[in-house]
Amino acid sequence: MAPNTTSVDDTTQQFEQLDLKKLAREVGSYSVYPETTYPPLEPFEHQDPGRLADPEKRSLYDNAEKVFNLTPALGTEIHGIQLSQLTDQQKNDLSLLAAERGVVFFRNQNLDPYQAVELGRYFGRLHIHNTSGHPPNLPEVISIFYDEKNPQTLKYFEGISADQAWHSDITYENQPAGLTFLKLDTLPDVGGDTLWASAYEAYDRLSAPMKKFLEGLEAIHTGQVHNDRVKRSGTYIRREFVDSTHPIVRVHPLTGWKGLFVQPGFTKQIVGLSRKESDLILKFLFSHISGGHDFQLRFKWSEDTIAVWDNRCTFHCAIFDYFEEGRRHGWRVTPTAERPRYDPKGKSRREDLAEKKKAKEQQQQ
């Protein structure tokens, strides 16, 4: 049985399921923006399925055709496994793998958004977005589609620098995203890549005095960017945004590793510092993340690829360079997790892996 349930009514049962890929290619934008009101999110106890994982993750590795890492710091690609057919043990192991490697990629996937809703519920209470468009009768799914023929789309992105777009999903919520499942099924001939960065390595690359300064500090995260988008588009806010206060350095509950938990997308101010001090520190940290090319990966999509990433230990940034090249479409499902916390007993990823490697070598002697 899944370790998590959702309080949202099951709205995905329909007489006829939509083919979102076909709609995006033949019709264009199909998203709906219902003028309805959702109640505030209630706290819940998150049961992470990664706690039931096999540390060796044999259920995935032993059944895959190929498994390889994309960079030393983060990113693993798995061939030969369909996410639509995962066993519970494979789901548990995937949760732990994403926590350790940040993001996991599966190409040539047949998972549809209806199946994705059910899969996502295994990993946490699904987030229903405050403002974003979704397919009809699928409020748990966010449609990823920018009409390359709409002049307003080009105008909006012309004014945005890519380094401003780094974020982790919905960190303005009190209990933000755990995993995110993103499938892209329609791509331009070139462009439309996505960047990820490791929050573990972003922390580990800081000097010891900077780490000491940041640990225990908190920052305010806000959804103001979405409020601004609603004002431009004229759509509806279905649930009021909240500001949430989270630690700047959080410890992942599965790995015990420390990672930075600030980003330009949603982090507004450091608690306890003056505005001038806060802006100075945040500007440094944002630059540290966007310029950390040695702890980033740039992924080139192929159609029907799914990325599964852990927002508790990564940042990501879509590259909007493709509007003159063609259409890019997909959809996203986002389970939420625990409230972020700092634990002074947490470890550096680098130090922990080095200790485990040394212990293993000593056992083999």
Secondary structure in CASP SS format (residue, H / E / C, confidence):
PFRMAT SS
TARGET T0000
AUTHOR 0000-0000-0000
METHOD secondary structure of the structure
MODEL  1
M C 1.00
A C 1.00
P C 1.00
N C 1.00
T C 1.00
T C 1.00
S C 1.00
V C 1.00
D C 1.00
D C 1.00
T C 1.00
T C 1.00
Q C 1.00
Q C 1.00
F C 1.00
E C 1.00
Q C 1.00
L C 1.00
D C 1.00
L H 1.00
K H 1.00
K H 1.00
L H 1.00
A H 1.00
R H 1.00
E H 1.00
V C 1.00
G C 1.00
S C 1.00
Y C 1.00
S C 1.00
V E 1.00
Y C 1.00
P C 1.00
E C 1.00
T C 1.00
T C 1.00
Y C 1.00
P C 1.00
P C 1.00
L C 1.00
E C 1.00
P C 1.00
F C 1.00
E C 1.00
H C 1.00
Q C 1.00
D C 1.00
P H 1.00
G H 1.00
R H 1.00
L H 1.00
A C 1.00
D C 1.00
P C 1.00
E C 1.00
K C 1.00
R H 1.00
S H 1.00
L H 1.00
Y H 1.00
D C 1.00
N C 1.00
A C 1.00
E C 1.00
K E 1.00
V E 1.00
F E 1.00
N E 1.00
L C 1.00
T C 1.00
P C 1.00
A C 1.00
L C 1.00
G C 1.00
T E 1.00
E E 1.00
I E 1.00
H E 1.00
G C 1.00
I C 1.00
Q C 1.00
L H 1.00
S H 1.00
Q H 1.00
L C 1.00
T C 1.00
D H 1.00
Q H 1.00
Q H 1.00
K H 1.00
N H 1.00
D H 1.00
L H 1.00
S H 1.00
L H 1.00
L H 1.00
A H 1.00
A H 1.00
E H 1.00
R H 1.00
G C 1.00
V E 1.00
V E 1.00
F E 1.00
F E 1.00
R C 1.00
N C 1.00
Q C 1.00
N C 1.00
L C 1.00
D C 1.00
P H 1.00
Y H 1.00
Q H 1.00
A H 1.00
V H 1.00
E H 1.00
L H 1.00
G H 1.00
R H 1.00
Y C 1.00
F C 1.00
G C 1.00
R C 1.00
L E 1.00
H C 1.00
I C 1.00
H C 1.00
N C 1.00
T C 1.00
S C 1.00
G C 1.00
H E 1.00
P C 1.00
P C 1.00
N C 1.00
L C 1.00
P C 1.00
E C 1.00
V E 1.00
I E 1.00
S E 1.00
I E 1.00
F E 1.00
Y C 1.00
D C 1.00
E C 1.00
K C 1.00
N C 1.00
P H 1.00
Q H 1.00
T H 1.00
L H 1.00
K H 1.00
Y H 1.00
F H 1.00
E H 1.00
G C 1.00
I C 1.00
S C 1.00
A H 1.00
D H 1.00
Q H 1.00
A C 1.00
W C 1.00
H E 1.00
S C 1.00
D C 1.00
I C 1.00
T C 1.00
Y C 1.00
E C 1.00
N C 1.00
Q C 1.00
P C 1.00
A E 1.00
G C 1.00
L E 1.00
T E 1.00
F E 1.00
L E 1.00
K E 1.00
L E 1.00
D E 1.00
T E 1.00
L C 1.00
P C 1.00
D C 1.00
V C 1.00
G C 1.00
G C 1.00
D C 1.00
T E 1.00
L E 1.00
W E 1.00
A E 1.00
S E 1.00
A H 1.00
Y H 1.00
E H 1.00
A H 1.00
Y H 1.00
D H 1.00
R C 1.00
L C 1.00
S C 1.00
A H 1.00
P H 1.00
M H 1.00
K H 1.00
K H 1.00
F H 1.00
L H 1.00
E C 1.00
G C 1.00
L C 1.00
E E 1.00
A E 1.00
I E 1.00
H E 1.00
T C 1.00
G C 1.00
Q H 1.00
V H 1.00
H H 1.00
N H 1.00
D H 1.00
R H 1.00
V H 1.00
K H 1.00
R H 1.00
S H 1.00
G C 1.00
T C 1.00
Y C 1.00
I C 1.00
R C 1.00
R C 1.00
E C 1.00
F C 1.00
V C 1.00
D C 1.00
S E 1.00
T E 1.00
H E 1.00
P E 1.00
I C 1.00
V E 1.00
R E 1.00
V E 1.00
H C 1.00
P C 1.00
L C 1.00
T C 1.00
G C 1.00
W E 1.00
K E 1.00
G E 1.00
L E 1.00
F C 1.00
V C 1.00
Q C 1.00
P C 1.00
G C 1.00
F C 1.00
T E 1.00
K E 1.00
Q E 1.00
I E 1.00
V C 1.00
G C 1.00
L C 1.00
S C 1.00
R H 1.00
K H 1.00
E H 1.00
S H 1.00
D H 1.00
L H 1.00
I H 1.00
L H 1.00
K H 1.00
F H 1.00
L H 1.00
F H 1.00
S H 1.00
H H 1.00
I H 1.00
S H 1.00
G C 1.00
G C 1.00
H H 1.00
D H 1.00
F H 1.00
Q E 1.00
L E 1.00
R E 1.00
F E 1.00
K C 1.00
W C 1.00
S C 1.00
E C 1.00
D C 1.00
T E 1.00
I E 1.00
A E 1.00
V E 1.00
W E 1.00
D E 1.00
N C 1.00
R C 1.00
C C 1.00
T E 1.00
F E 1.00
H E 1.00
C E 1.00
A E 1.00
I C 1.00
F C 1.00
D C 1.00
Y C 1.00
F C 1.00
E C 1.00
E C 1.00
G C 1.00
R C 1.00
R C 1.00
H E 1.00
G E 1.00
W E 1.00
R E 1.00
V E 1.00
T C 1.00
P E 1.00
T E 1.00
A C 1.00
E C 1.00
R C 1.00
P C 1.00
R C 1.00
Y C 1.00
D C 1.00
P C 1.00
K C 1.00
G C 1.00
K E 1.00
S C 1.00
R H 1.00
R H 1.00
E H 1.00
D H 1.00
L H 1.00
A H 1.00
E H 1.00
K H 1.00
K H 1.00
K H 1.00
A H 1.00
K H 1.00
E H 1.00
Q H 1.00
Q H 1.00
Q H 1.00
Q C 1.00
END
